[in-house]
């Protein structure tokens, strides 16, 4: 009898799948697809001079100082994907992404293009934006909650027809 009880206890322990454990934490952020309009990519020689990032800004920057400070000075208010030193791939049709950012409301989310190496306002251009469907070109805020990755944050990039610039 004792052997049977020990055997059943052992089988019970081995059969446990951790059902009462909390789920693994989810990093806050958002995901979606960036679609690049066919035939609008800059020429191959220009592409070497360009960096592209997905950005998430807690406010709408109005000058180069706002951009530089938001990206480089803590507390950060502008985040770049994949990172400041790594550009998005170039010459592609679309890109699926997951962008992990701190929980906050991001007033301005889009695709940022940077020409050359200087950090002047003329070297940056927003080439795509997560926009309000009723008001095209107007940024649509993205709320990021703790332990949640929001999906469906899709953007469209047309290098020949960029959205209105905030700066």
FENJOLIN-V658035 format. One line per field, one symbol per residue. ss: DSSP state (~ for helix, > for strand, _ for the rest). psi: psi as a letter, one per 20 degrees, with the letter a starting at -180 (. if undefined). burial: b if it has 24 or more other C-alpha atoms within 12 Angstrom, else e. A space follows every 50 residues. Layout:
ss: ???
psi: ???
burial: ???
This chain:
ss: _~~~~~~~~~~~~~~_____________>>>>>>>>_______~~~~__> >>>>>>>______~~~~~~~~~_____>>>>_>__>_______>>>>>>> ___>>>_>>>>>>>>_____~~~>>>>>>_>_______>__>>>____>> ____>>>__________
psi: ggggggghgghgghipjkhiqqqqqppqarrbppppppjiqrqghhhhiq qpqpqopiropirhggggghhipqpqipqqphrhipqqqqkrhroqqoop rqprpohopapppppbirkrhiiqppiqqorphhmpipqpqoppqqkpoq rjmqqppohhmrrqqi.
burial: eeeeeeeeeeeeeeeeeeeeeeeeeeebbbbbbbbbeeeebbeeeeeeeb bbbbbbbbbbbeeeebbbebbeeeeebbbbbbeeeebbebbeeebbbbbb bbbbbbbbbbbbbbbeeeeebeebbbbbbbbeeeeebebbbbbbeeeebb eebbbbbbbeebbebbe
